[in-house]
């Protein structure tokens, strides 16, 4: 029986321009150009220059460093994480939805599609992906990121970067510890070295070391008392020295830069979207005082020039505008949505049958609900809503109700499908300077969620309908976790559809009627109560970050989630049939035999976790160290191979660096963080590995 790799790094990296150019040649070109530049010309490379639109609108490409006399092309930067934020474009499901796919290969294709549309619009720097860890699901921008887990985040972010850099420069953001929205401009994130390196930086490191990200966007917040934009520990010691990052760092817009000399010396290369602290006069004044050396200016400018030459911005091949919202990308958006939906409950009601009489209920059923309206906002020419999906499904019989019908009305229907959840008014990026979004009169509100429960009107809709209907299915639109505890027992089925993108309605219909088997898994746990998630203050000015959050936090407290990380049901049933663990020179190979024990085809998402049983330091009870997707026909059996490197098993010591300690390591295989039926223990004695006898 053939063996399928759970993750293929070389395939993910294929086509990434940052891994293909001649470094020596590029360095020589950049240095030669730098030698001909005046100080004024050098400073022009260190700040944004103009925008074709106003701050916060969907119109603009933000320019930086154009110098026609020197034949230096500009960077033309544009958001965003779920699609091109310039005019009309393909709106993909939000990254949290794509995280639920547990499919890096699919995410690479999304990165390629968005990167191509950016290039078609004339852009060359894509301000994405957002890879800030979901410390708490109430974070307003949770929908922009992938996961509560750094390993999962790392593979998804790496895949997006590699895909996007087939066409443009990628810029992972926000570096670092940006996970509170309302106070993001002033909050101080306190953290020790171990938690920083083990929990909040591994995904950034993977995007840089394995994905060779061309640039990084710094965050607004402070880390240990110093703004990220002038934090030399982040921008120089970690990025440049530890990770050998050779790209450039640009500030987050406006308040991402707070000083002149401290920022430039710390490693901030470009102030965006325009010069304020990096104006020529301020830089020259700082140089005259001896606060900034010309060598430092040259260092930063060289980083900028190097990437312009590396990506050949002077000789870019133009991409046809017809690639924006092309059929291939729209089809991909639908495929992604179908693979992102997470089935959390199903008491025999799904899939639906076309012979059933269906009541479709809720305002969100007819609402174009693509996500927040901050910097990641995308507008599509056509958006398929849940109503559209059912209306265009051949043979479906349904009636739409904006609000809950009376009992005698619902008695005439076999099943009620309620579309409930959040909108951009409940969560998203908070932009205080943006009073109105450009395509309407509503406030672009966003912000953090203080509670994980749905708005009162949404909960009431679910409760009322479920008390009157024969059977109730809830389609949940959200950017991250929801506290569903108060109403989950009153319904028969719950399908999390996130913010499903411009083709979401089509994907919903195909899933509801069984043409697609749900295969999404939770990238963030659903709690039994808000209190399970730990302290959460959306107005905090000081936030302590530690080793434990999400499923790690619940494990640490010996609690269980309502729906754990990695959980998701299917219309079929999967089983682990066998596990073989082999030790190679510097890694483990774990071959898992999986079977589809049901009657329909489906996709299983096996997961591998590792525990360190007798560590000398406090460690999580278990950590995700591998996952994969495997398509299995009914009654089919296949083998999936995971690879766990020794470096994946280390902890971080402030003095020693990464340490592989001599102790016991237990490998778990299963289908969620709480469903791990197989385990095997290995001992490392400091030199060699041996398998422990089974208990």
C-alpha positions, -999 to +999 in steps of 0.1 A: +000+000+000+014+034-010+023+060+017+011+096+014+030+124+030+011+145+055+032+175+046+055+180+016+078+210+022+094+209-012+061+209-030+049+238-008+080+258-016+078+252-054+076+284-074+084+307-045+106+334-062+124+342-030+139+307-031+150+308-067+170+340-073+208+342-075+217+358-041+252+368-050+241+385-082+213+403-064+236+415-036+261+429-061+234+448-080+219+462-048+253+473-035+263+488-069+231+509-070+235+520-034+269+533-042+255+558-067+228+572-045+227+605-027+216+606+009+183+622-002+177+593-026+185+568+001+160+583+025+133+581-003+136+544-001+127+544+036+091+556+036+059+554+017+054+581-010+018+581-022-014+563-024-040+561-051-068+562-024-075+575+010-065+556+042-089+528+050-107+526+016-106+497-008-091+518-036-055+521-029-021+507-037+004+522-013+036+533-030+071+534-016+106+543-030+101+551-067+131+567-083+129+568-121+163+586-124+180+557-107+157+531-124+145+520-090+109+508-091+084+514-063+069+489-040+032+490-045+016+475-014-019+463-009-039+442+016-050+415+022-055+382+040-087+372+022-082+387-012-071+418-031-083+450-014-084+471-045-116+475-065-135+442-071-117+409-065-123+373-055-133+372-018-120+340-003-133+326+029-115+343+058-082+328+070-098+313+101-121+293+078-091+283+057-073+272+089-102+249+095-093+231+063-061+219+079-048+219+043-015+237+036-015+226+000-049+242-005-037+274+013-008+276-011-032+277-040-051+305-022-019+324-017-011+320-054-046+332-065-045+363-043-009+370-053-019+368-090-048+392-085-026+416-067-001+415-096-030+419-121-040+451-102-005+464-105+006+456-070+038+439-060+037+436-022+008+416-005+003+427+031-005+392+042-008+366+058-019+376+093-002+351+115-007+364+150-017+336+173-052+334+185-045+339+223-082+344+229-110+339+204-125+373+214-098+391+194-115+413+169-092+402+141-094+365+149-110+359+114-078+372+098-056+345+113-055+308+111-053+292+145-048+291+183-019+266+177+016+277+166+025+245+147-008+246+127-003+284+121+032+278+109+023+254+082-007+275+070+013+307+070+043+291+052+019+278+025+003+312+019+037+330+017+051+304-007+020+306-029+018+344-030+055+347-038+050+329-071+038+364-081+045+391-055+064+398-023+045+386+008+045+404+041+035+383+071+021+405+099+020+418+127+054+412+143+047+405+171+022+396+199-006+416+183-037+399+197-059+426+212-077+450+189-093+479+207-062+490+226-037+478+200-020+512+196-009+514+233-012+479+249+020+464+263+025+427+258+045+412+287+062+379+280+093+359+290+118+346+265+106+310+267+069+317+259+080+342+232+101+316+214+080+285+220+045+299+215+043+333+198+072+332+173+075+297+157+050+305+130+068+337+120+101+318+120+087+292+097+074+318+072+109+333+072+132+303+074+112+279+052+091+304+032+118+331+028+092+358+033+104+389+015+092+414+041+076+416+076+051+442+089+057+452+125+029+456+151+015+486+168+018+473+204+047+473+228+065+441+238+080+442+272+077+480+273+091+488+239+070+495+208+075+468+182+086+494+156+116+503+177+122+469+194+157+458+184+152+425+202+125+416+177+137+434+146+174+428+148+184+401+172+156+376+165+148+385+129+183+392+115+207+373+138+187+343+149+166+337+117+189+352+090+161+373+077+173+394+047+141+411+037+128+445+048+105+455+077+077+480+070+057+496+097+020+491+103+001+522+089+004+556+107+011+547+143+034+518+135+063+542+137+068+562+168+103+577+165+131+585+141+165+573+154+153+545+177+132+530+149+158+532+122+185+519+145+163+490+157+157+478+122+126+495+109+133+499+072+102+516+057+077+539+074+042+535+059+021+549+044+041+581+041+070+599+058+065+615+092+092+603+115+113+592+085+111+626+067+144+637+053+147+667+077+142+645+108+166+618+096+193+644+087+188+661+120+193+628+138+224+621+118+238+655+126+234+647+163+252+614+158+220+594+167+220+577+133+251+566+114+253+566+076+262+529+078+228+523+094+210+542+066+229+521+040+221+489+058+184+496+058+183+509+022+203+478+010+175+456+025+150+474+004+170+474-028+178+438-025+142+427-026+134+450-055+162+433-075+155+398-062+119+400-074+128+417-107+103+446-101+119+465-130+111+437-155+079+422-141+058+403-165+024+419-165-006+398-154-039+402-172-066+420-153-089+391-166-073+370-138-092+390-112-124+372-104-116+346-131-135+313-131-105+294-117-103+317-087-140+317-080-140+279-083-112+278-058-130+301-034-159+276-035-137+246-030-120+263+000-154+271+016-165+235+011-134+222+028-136+247+057-171+240+071-170+223+104-199+200+114-201+201+152-234+183+158-256+161+136-284+140+150-295+123+118-308+155+101-279+161+076-275+157+048-309+171+037-330+156+010-345+176-019-379+160-011-379+178+023-398+210+028-373+235+043-377+267+062-347+291+057-347+316+086-327+347+096-315+380+081-280+366+076-294+341+051-298+369+026-268+390+038-235+393+020-215+385+051-178+383+039-162+394+071-150+426+087-146+460+069-111+469+080-079+465+060-088+429+050-121+440+034-127+426-001-156+434-025-167+409-051-189+415-081-212+387-071-217+371-037-236+339-032-255+340+000-271+309+018-304+320+002-288+320-032-273+286-027-306+270-019-325+289-045-302+276-072-301+240-059-320+218-083-351+204-067-348+222-033-381+233-018-377+261+007-394+292+021-375+321+035-385+339+067-366+369+080-377+361+116-390+330+134-424+320+121-452+310+144-455+273+155-484+265+133-464+278+103-432+258+111-453+226+116-456+225+079-419+222+074-397+191+078-366+211+089-357+247+098-323+260+087-313+290+108-285+312+096-271+330+127-238+346+138-219+378+137-212+406+111-186+433+107-205+453+133-197+427+160-160+419+154-131+429+131-103+455+128-110+486+147-100+518+128-108+549+148-100+572+119-124+554+095-159+568+102-177+551+073-167+524+049-167+534+013-195+513-001-223+523+023-234+543+053-227+518+081-198+523+105-169+500+099-171+491+136-151+459+143-133+456+176-129+428+201-157+407+214-162+409+252-183+378+252-181+346+232-219+343+231-239+354+201-258+387+201-290+384+220-312+386+190-293+358+173-295+335+203-332+342+207-338+334+170-322+300+175-340+292+207-374+303+194-371+284+161-358+252+178-388+253+202-412+254+173-396+234+145-396+196+141-358+197+135-334+226+135-301+231+117-280+261+125-255+276+101-230+296+121-213+326+106-183+337+127-147+347+127-136+323+155-150+304+185-185+309+198-200+299+232-230+278+220-235+260+253-269+276+262-286+264+230-266+235+215-289+209+231-320+224+216-309+219+180-303+188+159-273+200+138-247+227+139-225+236+109-199+263+113-196+281+080-174+310+092-174+340+067-175+318+037-164+341+008-181+351-024-190+316-034-202+305+001-238+300-008-230+274-034-207+256-010-234+257+017-260+241-006-237+213-018-228+205+018-263+206+032-276+182+005-246+158+008-228+165-025-199+176-003-190+157+029-179+181+057-142+179+064-133+210+083-118+208+118-118+234+145-086+256+145-098+270+178-118+252+205-154+260+214-156+265+252-183+254+276-182+289+291-164+321+286-146+315+319-128+285+305-107+307+283-090+326+311-087+363+317-099+386+289-101+424+291-107+442+258-097+475+274-064+461+289-033+483+286-011+455+300-014+418+289+007+390+302+015+362+278+024+327+289+029+292+277-008+282+280-039+293+260-065+275+240-064+237+243-031+240+262-048+261+288-077+237+293-053+208+295-032+227+321-064+232+342-076+196+336-107+208+318-124+198+285-139+220+259-174+216+246-158+211+211-121+206+212-093+219+190-092+198+158-127+184+162-152+180+134-178+154+123-183+139+089-211+121+071-190+090+074-167+074+101-129+071+102-107+048+122-070+045+130-062+009+120-024+009+127+005+030+137+042+023+130+068+047+145+103+045+132+133+064+144+156+079+117+188+099+121+172+132+133+135+126+131+107+102+137+086+087+108+051+079+119+030+059+095-007+058+103-031+034+087-065+049+083-098+036+071-132+049+061-156+026+080-187+043+066-209+041+035-199+074+018-166+089+006-150+115+028-119+133+040-103+125+074-079+148+092-057+128+115-036+147+140-004+139+159+004+153+194+034+149+216+037+150+254+070+153+274+063+132+305+091+140+329+105+173+317+126+194+341+105+225+331+067+230+330+054+221+295+020+217+279+003+184+285+004+178+248+013+198+217+002+194+180+032+183+160+016+170+128-017+169+108-028+158+074-058+154+051-066+121+035-094+114+010-109+080+015-136+062-004-161+041+015-143+011+030-109+023+017-077+021+037-046+042+032-014+051+049-003+086+059+032+095+070+041+122+095+076+134+101+086+148+135+120+164+137+140+165+169+138+203+168+100+200+171+105+183+205+127+210+221+120+236+247+136+271+248+161+280+275+171+316+278+208+306+283+211+274+263+187+281+235+168+252+221+172+221+243+163+185+234+162+171+269+167+135+280+133+123+291+102+104+279+082+116+249+047+102+242+033+103+207-005+104+203-026+099+171-062+107+168-088+131+154-089+160+178-069+172+209-094+152+231-097+121+209-064+104+208-069+066+209-033+056+200-001+064+220+035+052+221+063+063+243+100+068+235+129+076+258+158+099+249+189+094+271+208+124+257+224+103+230+200+077+216+163+069+214+146+037+226+110+027+225+094+021+259+074-010+266+037-006+261+018-001+293 
